[in-house]
Amino acid sequence: MFLLGAVGRRLLWPFVVAVFCVPLGLVAAGIRPLAASGVLQALDSHQRSRQQEPSGQRQQPPTAPVHLRPEKSRPLAEVGPKPRPAPAADPATLEASIRRGVEFLLKRQNKDGSWGSARNTWGEDVYAPVPGAHHAFRAAVTSLCVSALIELDTKDIRVGEAIDRAEAWLLEHLPTLRRATPDAIYNNWGHAYAIQALAKLYRRREGQPARQTRLKQQLRQQMEMLMRYECVDGGWCYYDFNAHTQRPSGSTISFVTATVLVALDEAKRQVGESLPGPVIDRALASIRRQRYPDFTYAYGEYLKYRPRHPVNRPGGSLGRSQACNLAMRLWGDREVTDQVLVTWLDRLFARNLWLEMGRERPIPHESWFMVAGYFFYYGHYYAARCIEQLPLEQRAGYQDHLAHVLIARQQKDGSWWDFPLYDYHQQYGTAFALMSLVRCRK
């Protein structure tokens, strides 16, 4: 201390007095500081009480009140936010919305029976090498519109004629649907949704064996294409930025594989056709590898070791989890329980704003949690399919939520859209919305 000099000593002396001298003086006077006195008294009292207790009869520490005890831990997949109750959907408003959507599809059907085109561009469109990418887009969108119109189960003659024209277009053009380029495999979307539409068309042609035979043959051909374009690790993708091999070396994409599996389940139930068991098993294994404990799913297998990447977090998986949960459930995964479906439906409607903020944005993944606009109606459609998996008494509240979200976002021309995609977005958005609203009928 003496090395500090005069100024240092003057600054340090008050601390020395406070720390050493004051306590020593108090002790000399028979006075113990309050803190030390309290601690010593508590220790003395505790020691005396333990000495007076007979051995084996000492009191146990008091337990917390029941309402303060932590809940027994539940699986992460069953824990999540709860939405506020939605107003009951008005049946008349629901049917009016459906009719407006149908009118839009009838008006926008191409003369050749298809839906969509490459003619509407804005200069910043997604990568779509011609002509193969647009063959895939048109096949997928036409298939979705066919499925939507069939599910309406309407007696409107115009709807029946539109389905017939679209069926003829699919039978003519699906056999030539292929991969656009070594890196662009959008045709997988076309094959998946074509299988779903062909299964519905097959059932619609009941009593017409010749037509059913042709539809079944085409369905089998689409399944063969899916086998050809299966990823080397199982499942399916829409890009191969790796080796550009005949059997794609690109990363398996969770929701593409889920889309294919849902379509294959419908083909199995409606037509009795499916892919070989090992192909299905590899697809299911690829989704399991991308599933986190809370049943968030990685965007693709290339991101599975980055669980905190924004797109892999619950807000980024709101749409994907609906499709993946449904696919795994349909193919017998017992881990996708009713409670898992409920938890993710709750999260979808409680956190719907994350999807909403990405809706109609023109750049993929530019929104929070890297949500892309095209997940909006896609995710709600597969949510509608998840609702169907629940017991009847649990569905009404979710049907109300779904109707509330979709009806409020219908455009003035009767369409729905979420992402600008040439001239395909209004058609696929409307098809997804109609197939969702049909499942809101009680």
N, C-alpha and C positions, 0 to 999 in steps of 0.2 A: 504493500500500500504506500510505503514511503517513497517508492520509486515513481509515484504518480506526480509528485510535485505539489506545490501549495494549492493550486486550483483543484487538482484531483482529490486531494484530501478533504477540502471543504465540501465537495460534492458527495463524497462517499460516506462521511461521518454520520449523517442522519440515518442512513440505512443500517449501519452497524449498531447504532443505539436501539433502533426499532426491533432489530432481529435478535440481538443478544442481551442487551442490558435490561430492557423492559421486562421480558419474561423472567430473568433471573431475579430482578427486584421483587416481582410479584410473588415468586416462590419463596423468597426469603421472608416476605411478610406473611406467609401462610395463605396466600391467595393463589389459586390455580386459574389459568385462563379458562374462559367459558367452554371453548371447544374441547380442550383437553379434559376438563372436568366432566363434561357430559359423556364423552366417550368412555372415560375410566369408570364412571358410575354405571353406565350400561353394561360394561364388561363384568364389573364386580357383581351386579345384580344377576346377570345371566349365569355366572359361575356358581353363585350360591343356590340358585333355583335348580340347576342340574345336579348339585350335590345332594339336595333334599329329596329329589324324585327317586322312588324305588327303581331299580334297574328293570328294564322291559316295559315300564309304564310311562315313559316319557312322551309328551304330546308331540304329534306330528305337525309339521308346518301347515298353516291354514290354506285351504284351496280357494281358488278364485271363484266368484259367483258364476253360476251357469251361463248367464248372458254375456260374461266377459271371457269365457273360455274359447280358444280358437276352434273353428269348425274342423272336423276331420277332413284331411286333404282329399280333394277329388282330382281325377285325371284332368290334365290341362285341356283336353279336347271337350270337356264338359263345363268349362268355366269361361264366361264372357259377358259382355254387356247385354242389357235387356232393353228392347225398344218400348216406347210408350204405346199404349193401345191405339190402333187405327180406327177411324170411324167405319161403321159397317158399310160395305159396298152396296149401292143402290142397284138392284137388278136391271131396272130400265136404263140407267146410265151406262151400265156395263154392256148391255146388248147394243145400245146405240153406238158405243165406241167400237165394238166389234164390227158392226155393219159399215161404219165409215172406213175401217181398215180394209174390209173386203172390197168395197167399191174402189179404193185406191189400187189394190192389186189387179182387179179386173181392167181398170183403165190403163194401167201401165204394162200389161202383158204385151210382149212383142208379137208381130204378125206371125212369126214362125212358131209361136207357142212357148218361147223361153221368156225369162225375165232378166233385165240388166244388159249393160253394154259398156264398151270402153270409150264412148264418145264424149263423156262429160269429164273434162280434166280442168285442173286449176294451177298446174305448173309445179306443184310440190307433192305429187301423188307418190304412193308407196312403190317400192321396187316391184315391177311387174313385167318381165321380159315377154315380148310378143312373139308369137300369138298364144303360146301355151298357157301363160298365167291367166289370160282372159278366158280361155277355154275352161280352166279350172274354176274361176270365179263364177262364170255363167252357169256351169253345171251345178255348183253348190247352191247358188241363189235360186235357180229354177227348182231344184229339189226341195229346198226349204219352203218355197211358195206352194208347191204341190202338197207337201205334208200339212201345211197350215190350212189350206182349203179343204183337204180331206177331213181333218180333225174337226172342222166346223160342223160337219154332218148336217148340211143344209139341203133343202129341196129346191133351191134356186137353180133353174135350168142353166143360167149363165155360168154359174160356178162349175157345174158338171161339164159343160162344153170347154171351159178354160182348162180343167184338169185333163180332159181328153187330148187337147192340143199339146199340153205340156208333156203328157205321157209319150206321145208320138215323137216329140223332139228329143226326149231323154233316150228312147230306144234307138234313135238314129245317131246321136252324137256321143253317148257314153262309151261305146266300144273303142273310140279313138282317143279318149282322154288319157294323157300321159304327162310325165314330168316335163316341165317347160325347158329347163336348162340343168346342168349338173348341180347348181346350187339352189335352184328354186323348185320346191316340191309342193306347190300349192294344190296339186291334183289330189293330195290326200284328203283335203277338205271336200273336194268333189266326190271322191269315192265314198267317204263316210256318209254324207248327207244323201247321196244317191241311194245307198243301201237302205237308209231309213225310209225314203220316199218309195222305193220299189217294194218294200215290205208292205207299206200301206196300200199301194196300188194292187198288189197281189190279193190282198184281202178284199179290196173293193171289187175285184173281178171274180168274186166267188160265183160259181156256176158257169164260168166261161173257161173251160180247161185249156183250150188252145192259147188263149191270151195269157193265162196264168203260167203256162209252160214257157212262153217267151220271156215273161217278166222274171221268172226264176232263173232262166239261163243268163239273163243280163245281170241279175244279182250275183250269181256265182262268178261271172267275169269280173265284176267290181271287187269281189273278195280276192280273186287271184291277183289283181293289181295291188291290193293292200299287202299281200304276202310278198310281192316283188319289192315293194318300197318300205318294208319293215326295216327299222334301224338295226345295225349290227348288235346293239345291246338290248334289243327288244323294244316294242312300242313304236311310235311314229313321230315324225317331225315335219316341219315345212321348209327348213333350210338345211343345206349341207355345206358348211363353210370349211370343212376339213379336207378330206381326200377326194371328194367328188366321185366316190365309187358307185358301181351299179346298185349294190345294196347300200343305202345311205350310211355314211360314217358320221353324220352329224349327230348332235346331242338330241336324245329323246326329249320331247316336250310334253309335260304332264297333261295339259288340257287337250292337246291334239290326240294323245292316246286315249284319254277319257272319252272324247267325242266319238272316236272309232268304236270303243267298247260299248257305249250306249247304243249305237246303231246296230252293232252285231247282236246285242241282246234282243233288239226288236226283230231282227231277221230270224233269230233262233225261235222266238215265240210265235211269230206270224207265219213263217214259211218253213221252219224246221231246218234252216241252213245255218252253218257257222264255220269258223276257221278251225283248223286242227288245234287240239288241246295245248300242245307246246307253244304255239304262237300266242294263245290267250294267256298262258302262264307267264311267258316272258313279258308281255304287256303289263300284267298286274304287278309283276316284280319291279318293273321300271317305275311304276307310280309309287309303290311302297318305298323305294329308295329315295324318292323325292318328298316323302311325307315326314313332317316334323311332329313332335309329341302333341302339339295343340291342333293337329290336323290342318295346319297351313301347309300348302304344297309349293315346292320350288317351281319357278317358272319353267325351268328346264334342268336336265341333269347336270349341265355344265355349271350350274349355280348351287348345287345341293350342299356344297361345303361352305357356303356363305349365307348362313341362316339369318343374319341381321342385315343383309342387303335389303334395301327398301322394298323391292318387288316381292321379296320372299316373306315379308312380315304380314300379319293378319290384314292390315289395310290394303296391301297389294294383292292379297289372295282372295278377296271377297267373292269375285266371280269364279275363279279357278276352283276353289274349294267346293262349290256347289256341284260342278261337273265331276270332279274327281271323287267326291264322296258318293255321288249317285252311281258312277261306273263301278266303283269297288263294291258297293252294296249290291248292285244287280248281279255281280259275278261272285257273290258268296262270301265277301269279307265280313266276318262277324264283328270286327272291331268298329265298323261303321254302324253303331247302334242308333236307336231312335233319339237318344239323348245327344249324340254327336250331331245328327241332322238338326235337332232343335237348337243346339248351341250356335251352329253356323247360320241358321235362318235368323235367329235373334241378332247375331252380329251383322248380318247383311242389312237388316232394316234399322238397327240402332246406329250403324256406321255408314249408312247409305250415301252420305255426303262425299265420302272418298271416291266412290264410283261416279257420283254426280259431277264432281269437279273435273273429271276426265272426259265426261260426255261432250261430244261435238268439238273437242279440240282436234285440230288437223294434224298434229305431229304425234306419232305413237310414243307413249311412255313419257310425255312431257309433264304430266301432272304429278301430284303428291303420291308417294309410294310407287312411283313409276307406272301408275295406272294408265292404260291405253283406252281410248274412247270405245273401241270395239268390244270391250268386256261388258258394257252396260246391259244391253238386251240379251246378249249371250248368257251372262251370269244369271239374270232374272228368269230366263227360260229354264235353265237347269235347276234353279231354285224351285220353280213351279213343279218340276218333276220330283224334286225331293219332298215337297209337300205331299205329293201323292203317296209317298212311302210311309207316311205317318198314319196312325189310327184315325179314323173318321172324326172322332171327337176333338182331336188336336188341330184340325186343319183350318177351321173357320177364321181364326185370328190372323193366320199367315195369308190366307186368301184375301182378306181385307187389306192387309198391308200391301200386297202385290198389286191389287187392283188400284189402290190409292196412288202408288208410285207410277204406274203405267198410264192410267187415264189422264193424269195431270200433264203428261209429257207428249200427248198426241198432237201432231202438227195440224195446221188449219186444213190441209189437203187430205187429212185422214191417215197420214203415214207416221212412222216412227223412224228415227235414225240417230246414230250415236257417233259415227266416224265417217268423214267424207272419203268414199272409195269409188272413184269414177262414177258410173251410173248404176251401182249395185247397192249402195248403202240404204236407201229408202226401202228397197224391196226386201233385203234380208232383215232389216230392223223391224219392218211391219210383220214379216212372217214370224219372227221370234215373239213379238208382242202379242200377236193373235193366238199363238199356241200357248202363251202364258195366260192370257185372259180367259181362254176357254176353260182352263183349269181353276179359274176363280168362280165358276158357276157352282151354286150350292143346291 
